Amino acid sequence: MRSRHQCGFTLVELVTTVAILAVLAAVAVPRMIGRQGFEARGFFDAAAGAVRFAQKAAVGQRRNIFVVVTGTTVSLCYDAALACASPVLNPVDGSAAFVVDARRGNPALAAPVAVTPANTLFGFNALGQPIDAAAAVLGAAQVFTLTPAETGDVVRTLTVERETGYVH
């Protein structure tokens, strides 16, 4: 004698569940597992922090500190040259130059982000104002676009305001 109420799933319910899992596996899981978006955001935060540090160090040391921006790095220097002959030391260990590198020091790695405009030099004076290589206060804000390598990730903009040097 069979019971009127049978336990189990219908074929429609099973197919729907498998279809939803397939969509999640194809779309959501690679975004959660992929590191490039995470590394791109990390580089943006580290670059913004480096520029803020340059401004604070210029005010604290009462001297000009320059920021050199390339396509994948942000470096801090005491001299107004793209070559960065006299780098600012890293405040963490005090022995290495202060460089934020999108490739984490390994040129074989693909950069998670590209910075434009590349090969740019600007700095901060003792008042914290942004300056050019000739130590003249900038007449316009410095704007850098960080374009991620991963498709679908957010393009971020790093701006240094012209009068105050506020970094956002």
Long-range contacts (C-beta under 8 A, 24 or more apart in sequence): 31-152, 34-150, 35-112, 36-112, 36-148, 36-149, 36-150, 36-153, 37-112, 37-148, 37-150, 37-153, 39-102, 39-112, 39-113, 40-102, 40-112, 40-113, 40-146, 40-148, 40-149, 40-150, 40-153, 40-156, 41-156, 43-100, 43-102, 43-112, 43-113, 43-146, 44-113, 44-146, 44-156, 44-158, 46-74, 46-100, 47-74, 47-100, 47-115, 47-144, 47-146, 47-158, 48-158, 48-167, 48-168, 49-100, 50-74, 50-76, 50-98, 50-100, 51-158, 51-160, 51-167, 52-167, 53-91, 53-98, 54-88, 54-123, 54-124, 55-124, 55-128, 55-165, 55-167, 56-128, 57-88, 58-123, 58-124, 58-125, 58-126, 58-128, 59-124, 59-126, 59-127, 59-128, 61-126, 62-126, 63-126, 64-123, 64-124, 64-125, 64-126, 64-131, 64-135, 65-123, 65-124, 66-121, 66-122, 66-123, 66-124, 66-133, 67-121, 67-122, 67-123, 67-124, 68-120, 68-121, 69-115, 69-117, 69-118, 69-119, 69-120, 69-121, 69-144, 70-115, 70-118, 70-119, 71-111, 71-114, 71-115, 71-116, 71-118, 71-119, 72-101, 72-102, 72-103, 72-111, 72-113, 72-114, 72-115, 73-99, 73-100, 73-101, 73-102, 74-99, 74-100, 74-115, 75-99, 75-100, 80-121, 80-123, 80-133, 80-134, 80-135, 81-121, 81-133, 82-119, 82-121, 110-149, 111-149, 112-148, 112-149, 112-150, 113-146, 113-147, 113-148, 113-149, 114-146, 114-147, 114-149, 115-144, 115-145, 115-146, 115-147, 116-144, 116-145, 116-147, 117-144, 120-144, 122-160, 124-165, 128-164, 128-165, 129-163, 129-164, 129-165, 130-160, 130-161, 130-162, 130-165, 137-162, 137-163, 138-162
